[in-house]
Amino acid sequence: MGIIPRGSSGYDANSLCTTPACINIADDILGSMATNHAKIDPCTDFDELVCGNWAERNPIPAGAGSVDVLGAVQFHVYDLVRRVLEGPYPSGPNAGWITVNLTKDETKVDKENFVKMQEAYQVCMNTTAHEEEGLSQLLQVAKTIVATFPATSNGKKGTVYDHSNGIGQLITLFESLGIETTQRFIQVAEPLNPDKMALGIQPPTDSGLPSTPEDMVDFLKIASELIYSVHPANLTRGEAQTLMESVVALQLSLQPVAAPETNATEEAGQDQDTEETAETDMYVSISDIQEVAPQLNFKYVVDQLAPEGFNDSKIAFASAELYRNISQKFSQTPPEVIQTFFLWKAIAAVSTYVDSPQTEAYNTWKFKQQGSDPGSPQPRWQRCAILLDNGVDWIASDKIASQLVGPTGLTWILARFFADKHFTPDAKQFTSQIIDNLEEAFIGRIGTRPWATDKVKKTAVEKVRAMTSKIGLPTSPHVTDPKVVKKFYSDIEIMPSLLLNSLAFAKSRVAKNWASLDKPVDRQKFPSSTLTTNAFHQASGNTMIILAGIQQSPVYDAGYPAYISYGGMGSIVGHEITHGFDNNGHQYDKTGNKSAWFDEKSTAGFKKSTECFVKQYSNFTITGPDGEEEKIDGDLTLGENVADAGGILSSFAAWKKWEKDNGKAQDLPGLGNFTHEQLFFVKWGQNWCENIKPAQVIAGLTDEHSPNQARILLPVKNSADFQRAFNCPQKKPVCELW
């Protein structure tokens, strides 16, 4: 039991890797371990062994509630991005592989794109101008809303109002900016025909209201002051308070507003995102929807935003009762309350892009609700970099909307200049080789699955062989072609107002999504910025996406020894491959069609194996800030847990195959007391090191990923390779699927 010593003879000088990449990763591995790691039993306390000193070296950044390895890499990526945003156009030794391969004409356009990006950043950074602008632009937004839906011109028959004309216009306005109100329009691939884009209507993510009476008191006070400050009707504070109380009562009566379960775009990091497919088979015509919810006037919205000739006879719509209730409630609500309902939705969405005492009070309250420390906000430059990269936070901070809408900033201009020096063709080739090796290893494991029939095994192998991958940079738009990128953002004009630019960013992206309806699915576009430190699997396309952001040290470097590369990046790739066969992914065939290709015997065996994971993780407890213990939801986290298990097993097998073909890799300095097998698992565990505030621990249990502590401890209990590497008394895995 415990660490197996390599022996006392020391290193063979010829086997020691002393390149900068090896020295840096050795320092990172040793520095992250507990200082007394030699005394810790890896079979019982592997998380402490591999991550015991990580938090000491990685303080939680300003404005955050936690930071893990991928989060730390994300902050490093943004440090590099800052140099792009604040530096000159690349030339001489600072010009990377994209810049040096441009023609003279392309360089001219490329410089125009660069200027556009930097101008947007400088507007965001100009705090003096923002303070002078204050509420003025938000007042213009408020006037537009009030003019679109006057409180005095809505028809009333007895106690029933007809708000349909005005509400249809308002929802159109809000949808064009990606701001949720009563619904979320989504442009998605059809589940039974994933090559075609379709339209769906879903409930919004949440109401945006606090959950406790105490918080509600504070919320009403802050929100009422904002309504008082921007409402064009020159309300008194008492009138504003009364209106907001009515808006809250209306919002509560519209519950439930939580989005239904959707087909997940499975990914490796800490944010769960939504797959670009309509998960429901409930397709109806827009006319039928109009009958269900006449006050919402969704037909008007579709007529205004969908492309000419759009077939509106088949729209994914599975919440008829909810929308029937909303429509009825609206018909019973006075127009001034409806008007204020929409006005508040706009204020709440854009508040972070308005500098005023009133919005600052609301933003501070909102950050507290989200678990962030409002007294330690993000640096301004970082907020601006995130805006240009991921886009507006009313979309980017919503883990579902962010994937359905996509990045809403000047993402692909920024990605081009980042990749110039920080994501090379050689790096892409190396990742591609890892993917190929992982797929072969996964195929090898399919053949050993006792619960699957030969027919299912054969089909599973075909699915792996058909799986495609997108690595680093999209070709839609073609990021390295300046003319293509310029055209992509041609509808955005940079203005001297942060709020106006933010609205323009959102409007540009949302319009592109609406324009995609009834067209073939664009398989080359990315669901998020490639600077995000994450990877995804899309069931509807049988595709994995490995973003450039995650292909950075210490997760990835082409100069690492193979056992480190496969323990780090390889296990993430294996995670994504396994998602194609988890409790959701196995419902899709090799072409991305939703298909029941599992036979009865294999389905029963699959279910029995996954029940083991559910039980294992449901018995794992997390201790909260007050000493309370909470268990993981093994059903909620099943897909991610299965992917973690499959990722580590396949990656270990792929690495051992690589070692057999290529020979042993060199040792790392200072780590001679560990075998290469042990270091593979050490690197795996260190993917999930974390520094987290106590209050955030329990909040994380609502995520589809297990807490990081469990992600380190439980997959290795399901790995016989780990048990052998560390000579643990338990030799067989607790649970195993793929």
C-alpha positions in Angstrom: 0.0 0.0 0.0 1.2 3.5 -0.7 3.8 4.9 -3.1 6.1 2.4 -4.7 9.6 3.8 -4.6 11.6 3.8 -7.8 14.7 2.7 -5.9 17.6 4.4 -4.4 19.9 4.4 -7.4 18.7 7.9 -8.5 18.2 9.1 -12.1 19.8 7.9 -15.2 21.0 11.2 -16.6 20.0 10.2 -20.1 16.4 9.5 -19.1 15.9 12.9 -17.3 13.9 15.5 -19.2 15.3 19.0 -18.5 13.5 21.0 -21.2 11.6 24.1 -20.0 8.3 22.3 -20.4 9.4 19.4 -18.3 10.9 21.6 -15.6 7.8 23.7 -15.4 5.4 20.8 -15.2 7.5 19.0 -12.6 7.5 22.2 -10.5 3.7 22.5 -10.9 3.1 18.8 -9.9 5.4 18.9 -6.9 4.2 22.3 -5.8 0.5 21.2 -5.9 1.1 18.1 -3.8 0.8 18.1 -0.1 4.2 19.0 1.4 4.0 15.7 3.4 2.8 13.7 0.4 5.3 10.8 1.1 3.4 10.1 4.3 -0.1 10.1 2.7 -1.8 6.9 1.6 -2.9 7.4 -2.0 -5.4 4.5 -1.8 -7.5 6.5 0.8 -6.5 10.1 0.6 -5.5 10.6 -3.0 -7.1 14.1 -3.2 -4.9 15.4 -0.3 -1.8 13.8 -1.8 -2.1 15.4 -5.2 -3.8 18.7 -4.3 -2.8 19.3 -0.7 -0.8 22.5 -1.4 -2.6 23.7 -4.6 -4.9 26.1 -2.7 -1.9 27.7 -1.0 -0.3 28.4 -4.4 -3.6 29.5 -6.0 -5.6 32.1 -4.1 -9.2 32.7 -5.1 -9.2 35.6 -7.6 -11.1 38.8 -6.9 -14.8 38.5 -7.5 -14.8 34.7 -7.5 -16.1 32.1 -5.1 -13.7 29.4 -6.1 -10.9 28.6 -8.5 -9.8 25.2 -9.8 -7.2 24.1 -12.3 -9.2 24.9 -15.4 -10.3 28.2 -13.8 -6.6 29.1 -13.1 -5.8 28.3 -16.7 -8.7 30.5 -17.8 -7.3 33.4 -15.8 -3.9 32.8 -17.4 -5.5 32.8 -20.9 -7.1 36.2 -20.1 -3.7 37.5 -19.0 -2.5 36.6 -22.5 -5.6 38.2 -24.0 -4.9 41.4 -22.1 -1.5 41.7 -23.9 -3.3 41.4 -27.2 -5.9 44.0 -26.3 -3.5 46.5 -24.9 -0.5 45.8 -27.3 0.3 46.8 -30.8 -0.6 44.9 -34.0 1.8 41.9 -34.1 5.0 42.4 -36.1 8.6 41.3 -36.2 9.3 38.7 -33.5 5.8 39.2 -32.1 4.1 38.1 -35.3 2.9 34.5 -35.1 2.0 31.9 -37.6 -1.3 33.5 -38.8 0.2 37.0 -39.2 3.2 35.9 -41.2 1.1 34.0 -43.7 -1.2 36.9 -44.6 -1.1 38.6 -48.0 -0.7 42.4 -48.2 -4.4 42.8 -48.8 -5.3 40.4 -46.0 -3.0 42.3 -43.6 -4.8 45.5 -44.4 -8.2 44.0 -43.4 -6.6 42.2 -40.5 -5.4 45.5 -39.1 -8.9 47.0 -39.5 -10.3 44.0 -37.4 -7.6 44.6 -34.8 -8.5 48.3 -34.5 -12.2 47.5 -34.2 -11.4 45.0 -31.3 -9.2 47.5 -29.5 -11.6 50.3 -29.9 -14.3 48.2 -28.3 -11.9 47.4 -25.4 -11.0 51.0 -24.9 -14.6 52.1 -24.7 -15.2 49.4 -22.1 -12.1 50.6 -20.1 -13.1 54.3 -20.2 -14.7 54.5 -16.7 -14.8 58.3 -16.8 -17.0 58.2 -19.9 -19.2 55.6 -18.3 -19.7 57.6 -15.2 -20.6 60.7 -17.2 -23.0 58.6 -19.3 -24.6 57.3 -16.1 -28.2 56.3 -16.7 -28.7 58.3 -19.9 -28.5 55.4 -22.3 -30.6 53.2 -20.0 -33.2 55.9 -20.0 -33.3 55.7 -23.8 -33.9 51.9 -23.5 -36.7 52.6 -21.0 -38.3 55.1 -23.4 -38.3 52.6 -26.2 -40.0 50.0 -24.0 -42.7 52.4 -22.8 -43.2 53.7 -26.4 -43.6 50.2 -27.6 -46.1 49.3 -24.9 -47.9 52.4 -23.7 -49.8 51.8 -20.4 -52.9 53.6 -21.7 -53.6 52.1 -25.1 -54.3 48.5 -24.3 -57.9 47.3 -24.9 -60.0 46.2 -22.0 -63.2 44.2 -22.0 -64.5 44.0 -18.5 -61.7 42.7 -16.4 -59.9 41.2 -19.3 -57.1 43.0 -21.1 -55.9 42.5 -24.6 -52.1 43.1 -24.5 -51.2 40.9 -27.5 -50.1 43.6 -29.9 -47.8 45.4 -27.5 -46.5 42.2 -25.9 -45.7 40.7 -29.3 -43.6 43.8 -30.1 -41.8 43.8 -26.8 -41.0 40.1 -26.9 -39.6 40.7 -30.4 -37.4 43.5 -29.2 -36.2 41.5 -26.2 -35.6 38.3 -28.3 -33.6 40.2 -30.9 -31.2 41.1 -28.0 -31.3 37.6 -26.4 -32.9 38.9 -23.2 -35.3 36.3 -21.6 -38.7 37.4 -20.5 -41.5 34.8 -20.5 -39.7 32.4 -22.8 -36.5 31.5 -24.6 -36.6 31.0 -28.4 -34.0 28.6 -29.4 -32.5 27.6 -32.8 -31.6 24.0 -32.6 -31.0 20.8 -34.6 -34.0 18.5 -34.9 -33.4 15.3 -32.9 -34.6 13.0 -35.6 -33.1 15.0 -38.4 -29.9 16.7 -36.8 -28.8 18.1 -40.2 -31.6 20.6 -40.1 -32.1 23.7 -37.9 -35.4 24.1 -36.2 -37.1 26.5 -33.8 -38.0 25.8 -30.3 -39.7 27.7 -27.4 -38.6 27.0 -23.8 -39.3 28.5 -20.4 -36.5 30.9 -19.3 -33.8 29.7 -16.9 -35.2 31.4 -13.7 -37.2 34.3 -12.4 -34.3 36.3 -11.2 -36.1 36.7 -7.9 -34.6 36.0 -4.4 -35.5 32.9 -2.5 -35.8 34.2 1.0 -38.1 36.9 2.5 -35.1 38.8 3.8 -33.5 39.0 0.4 -36.8 39.9 -1.1 -37.1 43.0 1.1 -33.6 44.2 -0.1 -34.4 43.3 -3.7 -37.7 45.3 -3.8 -35.9 48.4 -2.3 -33.1 48.3 -4.8 -35.3 47.4 -7.8 -37.9 50.1 -7.0 -35.2 52.7 -6.8 -34.0 51.7 -10.3 -37.6 51.8 -11.7 -38.0 55.3 -10.1 -34.8 56.5 -11.7 -35.4 55.4 -15.3 -39.2 55.2 -15.8 -40.2 57.9 -18.3 -43.5 58.5 -16.4 -41.7 60.5 -13.6 -43.1 58.2 -10.9 -42.9 58.9 -7.2 -40.8 56.4 -5.1 -44.0 55.1 -3.6 -45.5 54.5 -7.1 -42.3 52.7 -8.2 -42.4 50.5 -5.1 -46.1 49.6 -5.7 -45.3 48.7 -9.3 -42.4 46.5 -8.4 -44.4 44.7 -5.8 -47.0 44.0 -8.5 -44.3 42.8 -10.9 -42.9 40.4 -8.3 -46.4 39.1 -7.5 -47.0 38.6 -11.3 -43.6 36.9 -11.7 -44.3 34.5 -8.9 -47.7 33.6 -10.4 -46.0 32.6 -13.6 -44.0 29.8 -11.9 -42.6 27.4 -12.7 -40.2 29.2 -14.9 -37.3 26.7 -14.6 -36.2 25.3 -17.9 -37.2 21.7 -18.6 -34.5 19.0 -18.8 -32.7 19.3 -22.1 -30.2 17.2 -23.9 -26.8 18.2 -22.6 -23.7 19.2 -24.5 -21.5 17.2 -22.3 -18.2 18.8 -21.4 -15.1 18.4 -19.2 -15.1 21.5 -17.1 -17.4 22.9 -14.4 -20.2 24.4 -16.5 -22.9 22.2 -17.9 -24.2 23.4 -21.2 -27.1 22.6 -23.5 -26.8 20.5 -26.7 -28.0 22.1 -29.8 -30.9 19.7 -30.3 -34.6 20.0 -29.4 -35.0 17.3 -26.8 -38.8 17.2 -27.2 -40.9 15.4 -29.8 -43.7 17.9 -29.1 -43.8 19.8 -32.4 -46.7 22.1 -33.1 -47.5 24.9 -35.5 -47.2 28.6 -34.6 -51.0 28.9 -35.1 -51.5 26.2 -32.5 -49.2 28.0 -30.1 -51.0 31.2 -30.8 -54.2 29.6 -29.6 -52.6 28.4 -26.4 -51.1 31.7 -25.5 -52.7 34.5 -27.5 -51.5 37.3 -25.2 -47.9 36.5 -25.9 -48.3 36.8 -29.6 -45.5 34.4 -30.5 -46.6 34.4 -34.1 -45.8 38.1 -34.4 -42.3 37.4 -33.0 -41.6 34.6 -35.4 -42.9 36.6 -38.4 -40.6 39.4 -37.5 -37.4 37.5 -36.6 -37.5 34.3 -38.7 -36.1 34.4 -42.3 -38.5 34.9 -45.2 -40.2 31.6 -46.1 -39.6 29.9 -42.8 -41.8 26.9 -42.2 -43.6 27.7 -38.9 -45.7 24.5 -38.9 -43.2 22.5 -36.8 -41.9 24.3 -33.7 -40.6 22.4 -30.6 -43.0 23.4 -27.8 -43.5 21.2 -24.7 -44.8 23.7 -22.1 -48.3 24.4 -23.3 -49.9 24.6 -19.8 -47.2 27.0 -18.6 -47.8 29.4 -21.4 -51.5 29.1 -21.2 -51.2 30.2 -17.6 -48.9 33.1 -18.5 -51.2 34.3 -21.2 -54.2 34.2 -18.9 -52.3 36.0 -16.1 -51.3 38.7 -18.5 -54.8 39.2 -19.7 -55.8 39.9 -16.1 -52.9 42.2 -15.4 -53.1 46.0 -15.8 -50.9 47.4 -18.6 -48.7 49.5 -16.3 -47.6 46.3 -14.5 -46.9 44.5 -17.8 -44.9 47.5 -18.9 -42.9 47.6 -15.7 -42.4 43.8 -15.9 -40.6 44.2 -19.2 -38.8 47.3 -18.1 -37.4 45.5 -15.1 -36.3 42.5 -17.3 -34.3 45.0 -19.4 -32.7 46.7 -16.4 -31.8 43.5 -14.7 -30.1 42.2 -17.9 -28.0 45.2 -18.8 -27.2 46.6 -15.4 -23.6 45.5 -15.4 -22.9 47.7 -18.4 -24.3 50.9 -16.8 -22.3 52.9 -14.3 -24.5 54.6 -11.7 -25.2 54.4 -8.0 -28.5 52.7 -8.7 -27.1 50.0 -10.9 -24.2 49.5 -8.6 -26.5 48.8 -5.7 -28.4 46.1 -7.8 -25.2 44.6 -9.2 -23.8 44.3 -5.6 -26.9 42.6 -4.5 -26.9 40.3 -7.5 -23.2 39.3 -7.0 -24.0 38.4 -3.4 -26.9 36.2 -4.6 -24.5 34.4 -6.9 -22.0 33.7 -4.2 -19.4 36.3 -5.4 -17.7 38.8 -3.1 -19.0 42.3 -4.2 -16.2 43.9 -2.2 -13.6 42.2 -4.3 -14.8 42.7 -7.9 -13.1 41.5 -11.0 -10.4 43.9 -12.4 -11.9 46.2 -15.0 -9.6 44.9 -17.8 -10.7 41.3 -17.1 -14.4 42.3 -17.3 -13.8 44.0 -20.6 -11.7 41.0 -22.0 -14.6 38.7 -21.0 -17.1 40.9 -22.8 -15.1 40.9 -26.0 -14.6 37.2 -25.7 -17.7 35.5 -24.4 -20.0 38.5 -24.9 -22.8 40.0 -22.8 -23.3 38.4 -19.4 -27.1 38.1 -19.7 -26.3 35.4 -22.2 -22.7 34.3 -21.3 -23.5 33.8 -17.6 -26.4 31.5 -18.4 -25.0 28.1 -18.9 -27.9 27.0 -21.2 -28.3 30.2 -23.2 -24.5 30.6 -23.6 -24.4 27.4 -25.7 -27.7 27.9 -27.5 -26.8 31.4 -28.6 -23.0 31.2 -28.7 -20.4 33.8 -28.0 -21.7 37.3 -28.4 -18.6 39.5 -28.3 -15.9 40.1 -31.0 -14.9 36.5 -30.2 -13.3 35.4 -33.4 -11.2 38.6 -33.9 -9.8 38.0 -30.4 -9.3 34.3 -31.0 -7.3 35.0 -34.2 -4.8 37.2 -32.4 -4.6 34.8 -29.4 -4.0 31.8 -31.5 -1.3 33.6 -33.5 1.2 32.8 -30.7 -0.7 30.5 -28.3 -2.3 27.8 -30.4 -0.2 26.6 -33.3 -0.8 24.0 -36.0 1.7 21.7 -34.3 -0.4 21.9 -31.1 -3.5 21.0 -33.1 -1.7 18.1 -34.7 -0.5 16.8 -31.3 -4.1 16.9 -29.9 -5.3 15.2 -33.1 -2.9 12.3 -32.4 -4.1 12.0 -28.8 -7.7 11.8 -30.1 -6.9 9.1 -32.6 -5.1 7.1 -29.9 -7.9 7.5 -27.4 -10.5 6.4 -29.9 -8.6 3.2 -30.6 -8.2 2.6 -26.9 -12.0 3.1 -26.4 -12.7 0.7 -29.2 -10.5 -1.8 -27.5 -12.5 -1.5 -24.3 -15.8 -1.8 -26.2 -14.9 -5.4 -27.1 -14.4 -6.4 -23.5 -17.8 -5.2 -22.2 -19.6 -8.3 -20.9 -23.0 -6.6 -20.7 -23.2 -5.6 -24.4 -24.2 -8.0 -27.2 -21.9 -8.4 -30.2 -24.4 -6.4 -32.3 -24.3 -3.4 -30.0 -20.5 -3.7 -29.7 -20.2 -3.5 -33.5 -22.5 -0.5 -33.7 -20.6 1.2 -30.9 -17.3 0.7 -32.7 -18.9 2.2 -35.8 -20.0 5.2 -33.8 -16.5 5.8 -32.5 -15.0 5.6 -35.9 -17.6 8.1 -37.2 -17.0 10.5 -34.4 -15.5 13.8 -35.7 -13.5 16.4 -33.8 -13.0 20.1 -34.0 -9.8 21.4 -32.4 -8.8 24.9 -31.5 -10.2 27.2 -34.2 -13.5 27.0 -36.1 -13.8 27.3 -39.8 -17.2 28.9 -39.6 -16.3 31.7 -39.5 -12.8 30.9 -40.9 -10.9 32.7 -38.1 -7.6 32.9 -40.0 -9.2 34.7 -43.0 -9.5 38.4 -42.1 -12.0 39.2 -44.8 -14.3 36.5 -43.6 -14.0 37.7 -40.0 -14.6 41.3 -41.1 -17.8 40.3 -42.9 -19.0 38.3 -39.9 -18.9 41.4 -37.7 -19.9 43.9 -40.3 -23.2 44.6 -38.6 -21.4 45.9 -35.5 -20.4 49.5 -35.3 -18.3 50.4 -32.3 -19.9 53.3 -30.4 -18.6 55.4 -27.5 -21.1 53.7 -25.2 -20.5 50.4 -23.4 -24.2 49.7 -23.1 -24.8 50.4 -26.8 -21.9 48.2 -27.8 -23.1 45.4 -25.6 -26.5 45.5 -27.1 -25.0 45.5 -30.6 -22.9 42.5 -29.8 -25.9 40.5 -28.6 -28.1 41.7 -31.5 -25.5 40.6 -34.1 -25.2 37.0 -32.8 -28.9 36.5 -32.2 -29.7 37.6 -35.7 -27.3 35.1 -37.1 -29.0 32.3 -35.1 -32.5 33.3 -36.4 -31.1 33.4 -40.0 -30.0 29.7 -39.6 -33.6 28.4 -39.4 -34.6 25.9 -42.0 -31.0 25.6 -43.2 -28.6 22.7 -42.8 -26.9 22.6 -39.4 -23.5 24.4 -39.6 -21.2 21.6 -38.3 -18.1 23.8 -38.3 -19.2 26.5 -35.9 -18.2 26.3 -32.2 -20.8 26.5 -29.3 -18.6 28.9 -27.3 -15.4 31.0 -27.5 -12.4 28.9 -28.2 -10.6 30.8 -25.4 -12.7 29.0 -22.9 -10.8 26.3 -20.9 -13.2 23.5 -21.8 -14.1 20.7 -24.1 -17.5 19.4 -25.3 -19.3 16.5 -26.8 -22.3 17.2 -29.1 -24.5 14.1 -29.3 -26.5 15.5 -32.3 -23.4 15.7 -34.4 -21.4 12.8 -32.9 -18.7 15.4 -32.5 -16.2 16.5 -29.8 -14.8 20.0 -29.6 -11.5 20.7 -27.9 -11.1 24.4 -27.4 -7.8 26.3 -27.6 -8.2 27.6 -24.1 -7.9 24.2 -22.5 -4.9 23.3 -24.6 -2.6 25.4 -22.4 -0.2 24.5 -19.6 -0.4 22.9 -17.1 -3.2 20.8 -18.7 -1.4 20.5 -22.0 2.0 21.0 -23.7 3.4 19.1 -26.6 6.7 18.9 -24.7 5.3 17.0 -21.7 6.3 13.3 -21.3 3.5 11.0 -22.7 2.4 9.8 -19.2 1.7 13.5 -18.3 0.0 14.3 -21.6 -2.3 11.3 -21.4 -3.0 11.8 -17.7 -3.9 15.4 -18.3 -5.3 16.2 -21.8 -5.7 12.5 -22.7 -8.1 11.9 -19.9 -10.2 15.0 -21.0 -10.4 13.7 -24.5 -11.4 10.3 -23.2 -14.1 12.0 -21.1 -15.6 13.5 -24.2 -15.5 10.3 -26.2 -17.2 8.5 -23.3 -20.0 11.1 -23.3 -21.0 9.7 -26.7 -22.0 6.6 -24.8 -23.2 7.8 -21.4 -26.8 7.8 -20.2 -27.7 10.5 -22.7 -25.1 9.9 -25.5 -26.0 6.3 -26.1 -29.4 7.3 -27.3 -27.8 8.8 -30.5 -26.3 6.9 -33.4 -23.2 7.5 -35.4 -24.8 10.1 -37.5 -26.2 12.0 -34.5 -29.8 10.8 -35.0 -31.7 10.0 -31.9 -32.0 6.2 -32.2 -32.7 3.2 -30.1 -29.7 1.1 -31.3 -29.3 -0.7 -28.0 -31.0 -4.1 -27.8 -32.9 -5.3 -24.8 -30.1 -7.3 -23.3 -27.5 -4.5 -23.6 -30.0 -2.0 -22.2 -30.5 -4.1 -19.1 -26.7 -4.5 -18.7 -26.1 -0.8 -19.2 -28.7 0.1 -16.7 -27.3 -2.3 -14.1 -23.8 -0.8 -14.6 -25.0 2.8 -14.3 -26.9 2.0 -11.2 -23.6 1.2 -9.6 -22.3 4.7 -10.3 -25.5 6.3 -9.0 -25.2 4.4 -5.7 -21.4 5.0 -5.4 -21.7 8.8 -5.9 -24.9 9.1 -3.9 -23.0 7.8 -0.9 -20.3 10.4 -1.1 -20.8 13.3 1.3 -19.5 16.9 1.2 -19.1 19.0 4.3 -20.5 22.5 4.2 -19.4 25.7 6.0 -21.4 24.9 9.2 -20.3 21.3 9.4 -23.4 20.0 7.7 -23.0 17.0 5.4 -24.8 16.7 2.1 -24.7 13.9 -0.4 -24.1 14.1 -4.1 -27.0 13.5 -6.4 -25.9 10.4 -8.2 -28.7 10.6 -10.7 -28.0 14.3 -11.6 -24.3 13.7 -12.0 -24.4 10.3 -13.7 -23.4 11.4 -17.2 -20.3 13.2 -15.9 -19.3 10.4 -13.6 -19.5 7.8 -16.3 -17.4 10.1 -18.6 -14.8 10.6 -15.9 -14.5 6.9 -15.4 -14.3 6.1 -19.1 -11.9 8.9 -19.7 -9.3 7.8 -17.2 -9.5 4.1 -18.2 -9.3 4.8 -22.0 -6.5 7.3 -21.6 -4.4 4.9 -19.5 -4.8 2.2 -22.1 -3.9 4.7 -24.9 -0.8 5.8 -23.1 0.4 2.2 -22.5 -0.2 1.4 -26.2 1.9 4.6 -27.0 4.6 3.5 -24.7 4.7 0.0 -26.2 5.1 1.5 -29.7 7.5 4.3 -28.8 9.4 3.3 -25.7 9.4 4.8 -22.2 9.3 8.6 -21.9 11.9 10.5 -19.9 11.6 11.1 -16.2 10.7 14.4 -14.7 13.1 16.2 -12.4 12.4 15.8 -8.7 9.8 13.1 -9.1 12.0 10.1 -9.1 10.1 8.5 -6.3 7.1 8.0 -8.5 6.6 5.5 -11.3 5.3 6.8 -14.6 2.1 4.9 -13.9 1.7 6.8 -10.7 2.4 10.1 -12.3 -0.3 9.4 -14.9 -2.8 9.3 -12.1 -1.2 12.2 -10.2 -1.7 14.3 -13.3 -5.3 13.1 -13.6 -6.0 14.1 -10.1 -4.4 17.4 -10.4 -6.8 18.3 -13.3 -9.4 18.8 -10.5 -7.4 20.6 -7.7 -9.5 23.4 -6.3 -9.6 26.3 -3.8 -13.2 27.0 -2.8 -14.9 29.2 -0.3 -16.9 27.2 2.3 -20.2 28.8 1.3 -19.7 27.6 -2.3 -19.2 23.9 -1.4 -22.9 23.0 -0.9 -24.1 25.3 -3.7 -22.1 23.2 -6.1 -24.2 20.2 -5.5 -26.8 21.5 -7.9 -24.3 21.2 -10.8 -24.3 18.2 -13.2 -20.7 17.6 -12.3 -19.7 16.0 -9.0 -17.7 18.2 -6.6 -14.0 18.2 -7.5 -13.0 16.2 -4.5 -15.3 13.4 -5.7 -13.9 13.7 -9.2 -10.5 13.0 -7.9 -11.3 10.2 -5.4 -14.1 8.1 -7.0 -12.8 7.5 -10.6 -9.6 6.0 -9.3 -11.6 3.6 -7.1 -13.1 2.5 -10.4 -9.7 1.9 -12.0 -7.8 -1.4 -11.5 -4.8 0.3 -13.1 -4.7 2.8 -10.3 -5.0 0.0 -7.7 -2.0 -1.7 -9.3 0.0 1.4 -9.7 -0.2 2.3 -6.0 -0.4 -1.3 -4.7 -3.8 -0.8 -3.0 -5.5 -3.6 -1.2 -8.6 -3.2 -3.3 -7.8 -4.7 -6.7 -11.1 -4.6 -8.5 -13.0 -1.5 -9.6 -16.1 -0.6 -7.6 -18.0 0.4 -10.8 -17.3 0.0 -14.5 -19.3 0.7 -17.6 -17.0 1.5 -20.7 
